Amino acid sequence: MRCMSDDHTHVQEFFGARAADWDARFPDDGPVYAAAVAELGLREGDRVLDAGCGTGRALPPLRDAVGPSGVVLGADLTRAMLEAAVRAGGDRDGQLLLADVARLPLRSESLDAVFAAGLVAHLPNPSENLRELARVVRPDGTLALFHPIGRAALAARQGRRITPDDLRAEGNLRPLLSGSGWRLTSYVDEDSRFLALAVRLP
């Protein structure tokens, strides 16, 4: 069994090696990111975290959604991804944190929402990690689990098949979220996007 530090090392090595050209590999994702952020229902002045922010592709639409009076945080485990985010100007849209989503340096119930693109598949302990995201969000706050392509399209791109234990399958994700302090409210899995929205339970 791998320990959490092994998982962290694997994630850092995987994304660190790809950080420099990550955005160039996926140049057309901007509009689908913006559309997903819009579905979070953020308001002027809200406080939002981009968990596993990578190169910061969600930071501009998150900033637009919460306005100048809002707070946008981007947290990632991989320093090279955050450096790429800075090169892309992401630090103008939000405060970047080198941080593990399993132990966020944030107060409980200090956020209105969390946006997490491509995160679930990389969580070493999904139930505990989603519970940590719930900890930092106020009751009735929201969570968006997003990917710019759907499960089947992603599996095809990677040359694999979807397996029954895929955490993002609705039948697996719903109980995982409910056991971690969230209630699934919307689920979309199309070739063009994956988006699961959840509300933080009281």
C-alpha positions in Angstrom: 0.0 0.0 0.0 1.3 3.5 -0.9 1.5 6.0 1.9 0.3 9.6 1.4 3.9 10.9 0.8 4.2 8.4 -2.0 1.0 9.8 -3.6 2.3 13.3 -3.2 5.6 12.5 -4.8 3.9 10.8 -7.7 1.6 13.8 -8.2 4.4 16.3 -8.0 6.6 14.4 -10.4 3.7 13.9 -12.9 2.6 17.5 -13.0 6.0 19.0 -12.4 7.3 17.4 -15.6 4.4 18.7 -17.6 3.9 22.2 -16.1 5.9 24.2 -18.6 3.8 23.2 -21.6 0.5 22.3 -19.9 -1.5 25.2 -21.2 -0.1 24.8 -24.7 -1.3 21.2 -24.7 -4.9 22.3 -23.9 -5.2 25.8 -25.5 -9.0 25.7 -26.0 -10.2 24.9 -22.5 -10.8 28.5 -21.4 -14.5 28.8 -22.4 -15.5 25.5 -20.7 -13.7 26.5 -17.6 -15.6 29.9 -17.6 -18.9 28.1 -18.1 -18.2 25.7 -15.2 -17.3 28.6 -12.9 -20.5 30.4 -13.9 -22.5 27.3 -12.6 -21.0 27.8 -9.1 -23.3 30.8 -8.7 -20.7 33.0 -7.1 -21.5 36.5 -6.1 -19.6 39.8 -5.8 -17.5 39.7 -2.6 -17.5 35.8 -2.3 -14.4 33.9 -1.1 -13.5 31.0 -3.4 -10.7 28.4 -3.5 -9.4 26.8 -6.7 -8.2 23.5 -5.2 -5.4 21.9 -7.3 -5.3 25.1 -9.3 -2.4 23.9 -11.6 -1.5 26.7 -14.0 -4.4 28.8 -12.9 -6.8 28.4 -15.8 -9.8 28.9 -13.6 -8.5 32.0 -11.8 -9.6 34.7 -14.3 -13.2 33.6 -14.4 -13.2 33.1 -10.6 -12.0 36.7 -10.2 -14.6 38.0 -12.7 -17.3 36.2 -10.7 -16.4 37.5 -7.2 -15.2 40.9 -8.4 -12.6 43.1 -6.8 -14.1 42.8 -3.4 -14.0 39.0 -3.4 -11.1 36.7 -2.5 -9.7 34.1 -4.9 -7.2 31.6 -3.6 -5.4 29.0 -5.8 -3.8 26.1 -4.0 -1.6 23.4 -5.6 0.9 20.8 -4.3 3.3 21.2 -7.3 5.6 24.2 -7.2 6.2 24.1 -11.0 2.5 24.4 -11.7 2.3 27.5 -9.5 5.4 29.0 -11.2 3.6 28.4 -14.5 0.5 30.1 -13.1 2.6 33.1 -12.2 4.1 33.3 -15.7 0.6 33.3 -17.0 -0.4 36.1 -14.7 -2.6 34.1 -12.4 -1.2 35.8 -9.4 -3.0 39.0 -10.6 -6.3 37.2 -10.2 -5.8 35.3 -7.0 -3.4 34.5 -4.1 -1.4 31.4 -4.9 -0.6 28.9 -2.2 1.8 26.0 -2.2 -0.5 23.7 -0.2 -1.9 20.3 0.2 -5.7 20.1 -0.2 -5.6 17.4 2.5 -4.4 20.0 5.1 -5.4 23.5 3.9 -3.9 26.5 5.8 -7.4 28.0 6.0 -9.9 28.7 8.8 -13.0 26.5 9.1 -16.0 27.8 7.2 -14.0 30.7 5.8 -15.0 30.2 2.1 -18.1 30.3 0.1 -17.1 27.8 -2.6 -14.4 25.5 -3.9 -13.7 24.9 -7.6 -11.7 21.7 -8.3 -10.7 20.8 -11.8 -9.3 17.3 -12.4 -8.7 16.9 -8.7 -10.7 13.9 -7.5 -8.6 11.3 -9.4 -5.4 12.5 -7.7 -6.7 12.5 -4.1 -4.8 10.0 -1.9 -7.8 9.6 0.5 -10.9 11.0 -1.3 -13.3 10.8 1.6 -10.9 12.5 4.1 -9.8 15.0 1.4 -13.3 16.0 0.4 -14.1 16.4 4.1 -11.2 18.8 4.4 -12.7 20.8 1.6 -16.0 20.8 3.4 -14.3 22.0 6.6 -13.2 25.3 5.0 -16.6 26.0 3.3 -19.6 27.6 5.1 -22.8 25.6 5.4 -24.7 25.7 2.1 -21.5 26.7 0.3 -20.7 25.0 -3.0 -18.2 22.6 -4.5 -17.6 22.1 -8.3 -15.8 19.0 -9.4 -14.9 19.7 -13.0 -13.0 18.3 -15.9 -12.9 19.9 -19.4 -13.8 16.6 -21.0 -16.0 13.8 -19.9 -15.1 10.5 -18.4 -15.4 8.5 -21.6 -13.5 11.1 -23.7 -10.7 11.3 -21.1 -10.4 7.5 -21.0 -10.2 7.3 -24.8 -7.5 10.0 -24.8 -5.5 8.0 -22.3 -6.0 4.7 -24.1 -8.0 3.0 -21.4 -11.5 2.0 -20.5 -13.8 3.4 -17.8 -13.8 0.9 -14.9 -16.7 0.4 -12.4 -14.6 1.8 -9.5 -14.2 5.2 -11.2 -14.8 7.7 -8.4 -16.4 10.2 -10.9 -19.2 7.8 -11.8 -22.4 9.2 -10.3 -23.2 6.0 -8.4 -19.8 6.2 -6.7 -19.5 10.0 -6.4 -22.9 10.6 -4.7 -22.2 8.4 -1.6 -18.6 9.6 -1.5 -19.7 13.2 -1.3 -22.5 12.5 1.2 -20.1 10.7 3.5 -17.7 13.7 3.3 -20.1 16.5 4.2 -21.6 17.3 0.8 -24.8 16.7 -1.1 -24.6 16.2 -4.8 -27.0 18.6 -6.5 -26.1 18.4 -10.2 -24.2 15.8 -12.3 -23.2 16.2 -16.0 -20.9 13.8 -17.8 -20.6 14.6 -21.5 -17.8 14.3 -24.0 -17.3 18.1 -23.8 -17.2 18.3 -20.0 -17.6 16.7 -16.6 -19.2 18.8 -13.8 -20.6 17.7 -10.5 -22.0 20.4 -8.2 -22.5 19.8 -4.5 -23.7 21.8 -1.5 -21.9 21.7 1.9 -24.2 20.1 4.5 -24.9 21.9 7.8 
